[in-house]
Every structure is written in structure tokens, then in C-alpha cells.
């Protein structure tokens, strides 16, 4: 599904590292995958466990994802992100914006999980 970013954000970059990982063009150490999301270890962890959970779609921000993604993808992504194997008390979630994982920090919610 094409991205419809807010006017102040750049269009989706199909060459960002997350897009390349989702397409299998860049390597990753998979932790979990289903039709809605891919979870993999961060190559530069900021904590002993640092897992990235990326929705399978072209979204530049949480706002874009929330507004543009089909309901099934949103629900499936959050189910994947909140799997007990990925989430524990005290985790921090950061949502990516156009391939930049620190652009939109959000506590306890989907992109890198740090424990």
C-alpha cells in the first residue's frame, strides 16, 4: 500500500534499511515474523536485548501508519509487537520515521525493544 505521509514528512524511501530488510535484500537475525510484521535483533544494541519490530508496509511515521494502514495490518502489527517473547516489563518502544528509528520515540509501544 502506498504511503500517504503528512505534508511535513518526506515520502517513503524504498531504499531505507528497514525496507531492504523486509524485502530480504539486507541481512537480519529474525526473532519473529508473520504476514504483518518482522522482528529482528538490532545490529547495534543499546541494551542486552534490543529487538526491532517493523510493520510490513510503506509508512513514514506512526501517524502515517495509523492513518493509512488497513485495520488488519495495524492489529497484526501490535499483536506481533506485544508477543510475550518480545515484550517484558520495562521495555521501551521507539517507532521509526522514514527509516530513522529514533525520530519518533514512544514509550511502551513497537520499534526497538530495549531491555
Secondary structure, 3 states (H helix, E strand, C coil): CCCCCCCCCCCCCCCCHHHHHHCCCCCCCEEEECCCEEEEECCCCCCCCEEEEEECCCCCCHHHHHHHCCHHHHHHHHHHHCCCCCCCCCCEEEEEECCEEEEEEECCCCCEEEC
